[in-house]
Amino acid sequence: MSDLKAEVTKTNTGFHVEGYEKIEYDFVFLDGVFDVKNPHLAKCYEQWGRCLAVMDLNIFNMYGEMVQGYFDHYQLDLKIHKTAIGEKAKSMDTLLGIVDSMNAFGVYRKEPVLVIGGGLVTDVAGFACAAYRRNTNYIRVPTTVIGLIDASVSIKVAVNYGNYKNRLGAYHAPIHTFLDFSFLRTLPVAQIRNGFAELIKISSCAHLRTFELLDKYCELLIQTGFGRADGSSSEIRMAADEINYSGIYEMLRLETPNLHEIGLDRVIAYGHTWSPLHELVPEVPLRHGHAISIDMAYSATLANMRGLLSDEEHTRLLNIFSRAGLSMDHDLFNEEILEKGTKAILKTRDGKLRAAVPSPLGSCVFLNDISMEDMYAALHRHKRILKQYPRQGAGIEAYVDSSDTGYALNNEPIEVKPNGKKKRKIMSGLNHEDSADDLVNGGPVKNGFTKEASDAISHASGLKGVEEPQELVPNKHVNSANGYTNGHVD
């Protein structure tokens, strides 16, 4: 929520306007946000008697029945816009599909849209809410590590433009964010690892205690979904809870004074100097966590060469990336990308590099006086160092797949029906009459999809058993109306 206080004064040549906007929003830690025993979310919709939810398709396939049951219990009508958003589909076309659903639903000016999913979904849906009538309320329920730790903290919302991440966007705060870490119990390990990078980012530059916990429990945190998997020990659960709480608090502490990024020296931009370009350069994009890990690892080598990070700290930082299975290098992370990425970020950061680097671990400094020759030298040294590491610095499951791509088959995304057959609808109003047909019923699931759907949207090949190759394309918005991709059904 925000309130604006402003005044107008007369000047010799006209008028002067001076305004101050109060922004306030809250975070609630709540395991089981869709458990009917927890009325917190339902109370946000009591006055409206209904809810429009924008929901990640993977989450819908896993939790759709629970969400529907929750709103049924509180006698609130629920309509769901289901969407599969990945980096290639984090676009204006996808945003317009959400806007179509908001318009069809008839969202009132102050009525909050519910956004359920990872950081990609909350980014795009949040931007749609910022654009719709210039300011529509929304509530976030993030479901991934990146969503919970990073995207949920910021008020930035955006879509990609070409090969540049988040080039179009706005600053638009939700009225509430519910942090339910129980979603991590079913999150694929690759996505746990993906989010782990964000915690390395904030801890290595701002909170040494959290970095030490990540270093101590690295592999266990990833294997157990931050202590949420069945059979996790109380020790790992307690460590994970401290890490998550401290990580979010540090992010808020650093971002709150600078919500609109008026100050461009940003500690939490560690790993975000060259990655905004490099992440989308491979034909199949890198996961965000792997892209920023490459940036962070290289930046650490650069800091070490400048005497800002000791050899011991440099090695310790590279080791935790390696142990976590995160990328530290890529064939396409080269001199050309460094030059292009530097030129792009100089424009974003008002002519200065402002590259955040840890110095020492747990603290941060910013680099501005680095020549391209110095960057190239650091790059060559970085690649030589990584030859000593497992996989020569390559990451595990570094590329997007069916759990996060938002790719479609023949321009129609794949939704799973209870019998495992594919369905071509993406937005559907769920009610007592049609919910049985629109929800999955607990069949075998891989990365949020049944095996049939996971096979169908594989990047490597077309549908099994089909002789003609099937083209995989990003979601497209069809005629700015009822497209079957990320729009509502007719």
N, C-alpha and C positions, 0 to 999 in steps of 0.2 A: 504494500500500500504506500501511497505517497501523497503528501499535502504540500501545496505550493503557497508560499507567502511572498508577496511582491508589492512593489509600490512604483508609482509613476510620478516623475517630477518634470516640471517645465524647465527647458533650457533656452538659451538665446536663439538657438537655431531649430528647436523642435521639442522633443521629449526624450527622457532617459528612463529606461525600465530596469529595475533591479529586483531579482527574485531569488528565493532560496527554497529548494524543494526538500521536504522531509521524506526520507525513504525508510520504511520499516517493514520487516518481514521476519518470520520465525522458523526455527528448525525444531522438530520434535523427534526424539529417538523413540521408536515404537516398533517392537517386534510384533509381527502379525497385524499389520495395518488393515488387512481385509478379513481378520477374524471378527466374527459378529460380536464377540465379547468386548471389542474395542470400538466405541461409538465416535471416536475423535473425528474421523474423516466424514462420517455421515452427518455430523452436526454442521459441517460446512455447507451442506446442501439442503438442510431442512427447510429453509425459507423458500427454496426454489422448487422443491418436490421432484427434482429431476437432475440428471447429470449427463453431460456429453464428455466422454473419455476418449482421448487419443492414446492408443495403446500399441506398443511394440508387438508385432505378430508372434514372435517367439514366446513372449510373456503371455500373450493371449492363449496360445496353444497349451501352455502349462498351467496357467492360473485363471483362465477365462471363466470357468465354472465357479471358482471361489469368489471372483469379483462380482459375477452376476448374483450369486447367492447372498453376498453381503448387501448389495443394494436392494434385493428383494426383501431381505429380512427387515430393513428399515423403511420399506415401502416407498422407495425412490425409483422413478423410472430411469432406466439406463440405456443410453445409445453409445455404441462404440465405433470409433473410426480406427480400423486396424491398418497398420502401416509397417512396412519393412524398409527401414532407412539405413543405408550404409553410406560410406564416403562418396561413392559415385551417384547416389540418389539423395544426397544432402544438398538439395537444389531448390530453386524457385518453383520448379514444376511440382515437386513434392509438397512444398509449402502451400501452393495454390489448391492442391487436392484437399488439404486440411481446411483451408478457408472455405472451400465448397461445402464441406460438411458442417462447419460452423454456421454458414449462411442457411443451409437447409434446416438445421436444428433451430434456428432463430435465437441465437445467443443474445441475451440482454446485456446492456452495457457493463454492469457490475457483476454479472453471473460468471463464476469461475469455471473455466475448462479444466478438466482433470487430465494430467499428462503422466502416463505410466510407461517407463522404459529407461534405456540407457542414455548416455549423454547425447548421442546423435538425435534421438527422439525428442528429448527435452530442449535441445538447441533449436530444432526446426519448428516444433510446435510452439515453443516460447516466442519465436520470431513471428509466427502466424498470429499469435495473440497480441504481440506488440503492434502489428500492422492492422489488425482488424479493428475498425473504428478508432484507430490510432492508439488504443489502450484498452485491451480486454484482460480481465483478471484470469489468473490460472494458478493451479496447485500442482506441485511436483511430487511424484512418488518415484524416485530413481531406483533402478533395479540392478545396476552393475557397480563394480568397484569404482570405475571412472565416474559414473553418475553420482554415486554416493559421496565420494571423496573430493572430486574436482568440479564437475559440471554443476552440481547442486549448490556449490558455494558461491559461484559467480552469478551476477545478474546479466551476463552477456548471453545473447541469443543470436544465432547466425545460420547462414547457409554458405556453401562453397561457391566459388565462381571460377570456372576453368580449373586449372591446376593449383589454385590458391585457396587454402583453407580459410573459411570464415571471413571472406572478403566483404560479404554483405551481411549486415546485422544491425542490432540495436542493443540498448541497455534497458532491460525490462524485468523488474523483480517480481517473483511470484508472491502471492499473499501468504502461502504456507509451503513448507517442504517437510514431508514425512520421511524420516530415515529408517528404513526397515532392512536391517542387515540379514534377516532370515532369507531374503532372496538369494543370497550367495550360496545357500545350500545346494541349489540346482544350477548355478552358473557354471558353464564349462570352464575347465582349468585354464584354457587358453585366454579366456576373458579375465580370470583372476590374475593371471600373469600380466595381462595388458594393463590392468589398473594398478598393479604393484609399482609400476614405473612412476606413477604420479606421487606415490608415497616416498619413493626414493628422492624425487624432485624436491618436495617440500622439506623433508627431514635433513637432507644433505646441505641445504642452504639456510635452514632456519631453526632446526630442533634436533640437536645431537642425540638426546635421549631416545627419540623415536627412531632415528637411524640405527642406533645400537640395538634396539629391539628387532628391527627389520633384519639386521645383520645376524643376530643370534638365532632367529626363528625362520629365516628366509624360506627354506624348502617346505617346512611344516605349514607355514601360513598359506602357501600356494596349494599344497596338497589337500588341505582341510577346508579350503574356502574361508580363510580367516576364522578358523575354529567353529564354523557353522555346520560342517559335515557331521553325519552320525558317527559317533565313536571318538570325537575330538576330545582331547584331555582338557581339564579345567585350566591347566597352566597355559595352553596355547590360546584358549578362549579369552582368558584374562589379558594376555599379552595383546591379542588382536583388538580387543575392546579399547585398551589404552592407546594403541596405535591409531585406531580409527578416530577416537575422540580427539586426541591431540592433533592429528593431522588436519581434521576439519577446523578445529579451533585456530591453529596456526594460519591456515588459509584465510579464515575470516579475519583474523587479527591483522594480517597484511593487506587484505583486499578492501576491508570496510572503509578505511580512510580514502580510498581511491577507486570507488565503485565505477566511475565513468572513465577511468584510466587517463585522467588529466596529467598525473605524474607518470612518466614513461620509464623510469627506473624501477622495474618490478621484479622483486625476488622470485615470485612464482613463475616468471618467464624463463627460468633456467630450463634449457632443453627446447626452447621455442624460438630460437634465432634462425636456424636453417631448416628445421623440420616442417614448418608450414608449407614450404615448397616441396621438399624431398618426399614427404609422406605420400603424395599423390602421383609421383613420377613413375614408379613401377606400373606395368600394365595391370597387375592386380595390386591394389594399394596395400601399403603397410598398415598394420594396426597402429593406432595412435600411440600406444604405449611403447611400441618398438621404434617408431619414428623419433619420438622425443628421447628415447634411450640412446640412439645413435648420436643425436645432437648433444646430449649430456655427457656421454663418454668422450666424444671428440673435444667438447669444451673443457672437460677435466684435463685432457692431455695438453690442450692449449694453456690452461692455467698452470699446469705443472712446468711447462717449458718457460713460463714467465716467472717462475719462482713463487707463485701464489698458493700452490698446493704441494705439500711435501711428497716425496716418492712413496712413503708409506701410505699416506692418505689416498694418493692416486691409485695405487695398487688395490687398496681396500675397496675403493669405489668401483673399479673395474671388476673386481672379484664378485661383488654382490650382483652386478648386472649379469655376469656369466652364470652364477649359481641360480639365479632366477630364470634363466633361459631367455633373457631379453637381448635384443640385438644391440651390438656395439659398432657395427659397420655394415656396409652394403656396397655391392659393386657399383651402383649408380650414385653413391655418395662420393663425388669426385670433385675435381677442381672446377668443372663447369657449374655444378650445382652450388658449390660454395660461392662462386662469383654471382650467379643469378640470385641465390638466396640472400646474399649480402645486399645487393642492390634493392631487392624487394623490401627487406626489413628496415633499411635505412629510411625508406619513405614512410613506413609504418611508425618508426620511432623518431621522426622529425629530424632526420639527418645524422643521427648518432647510432652507433651499433648497439650500445647498452646491453652487451651480452652478459647475462648473469652467470657467475661461476662460484662454486664453493671456495672459501678461503678464510680460515681453515674449515674443515667439515663442521657443519652446524651454523656457519656464518656465510655471508655473501658479499662479493664485490662485483663491480660492473666494468667491463672492458670496452674501451672506446678507441684506443690508439693502436690498433692492430692493422698492419698492412696486409694486402693480399698475399704478398710473398711469405709473411709470417704464417698466415693461415695455411698456405700450401705446404710449408715446411712441417707444420704441426700435423697436417693430414697424412703426409708420408710417414712421419714417425709413428703416428697412431696406427696406421695399417701394419707397420713392421711389428709393433708391440703385440698386436692382436693375433699374429701368426702363432704366438705361444699359447693361445687360449683355446679351449674346446670349441670346435666348429669354426675356428679362426674368427670368432666374434659374431658369427651369424646367430640369429635368434631361433627359438623353437616356436613353431606355429606363428610365424611373424606376419603372415598375410591374412587379410580378411577372408572369411568363408561364410557358410550358410548361417552362422550365428550372428553375423553382423553386416552382411553385404547389402541387403535390400535389392538384390538382383531379381530379375523377372524372367520368365520363360515365354518367348514369343510375345513380349509386351504385356503379359499377364502374370502377376505374382502368384505364388503358390500358397494356398491356404489348405489346411488339412481338415477333412471331415472325419467323423467318428469311425467310418469304415476304412480310413486310410487313403481314400481317393482324393485327388487334388480338386480344389474348388477355386474359381476365379474371382470370387468376390473379396473386396478388401474392406470397405466400410459397410457395416450392417447394423441396423438398430436391433438390439437384442431384447427380446421380451419373452413372455411365457410361451407364446405361440411358436417362435422360431429358434429359441435358444438351443434346443436339443439338436437341431440340424447344423448349428453354427459352431458348436464346441467339440473339442476332442475329448476322448474319454479314457485317457490313461494308457494308450497303446505304447509300444516301445518308442522312446524318444531319443534322438541324438542331436545335440546342440540346439535343442528347442524345437526340432522338427521330428516327425516320424521318419523312419528310415527311407520310405519312398520319397518324401519331400526333400530330404537331405540329398539323396542321390540325384534328384531332378535338378537341383540348383547348383550342383557341383560346377566349379569353373573348368575342370579338366575335360569334361565330356558332356554329351547330350544325354537324353534319357536312355536308361538301359533297356535294351530290347527294341529300340527304334532305329531303323536302318539309316534314315536321313538325319544328318546332323541338325541339332536344335540350337538356334542362336540364343545366347544369353546376353541380354541388354539391360541397362539401368532402367529403373522405373521412369515412365514418361507420363506427363499429365495430358489427358486427352481432351482437346477442345475446351479447355478451361471449365469443364463441367463434370458430367458423371463418368469420368474415365474409370476403367476397371483396374487401374494400377494403384494409385494412392487417392482415389476419389470414392464417393459413396455409390452404392448400387442404385439402379433405377427400379 
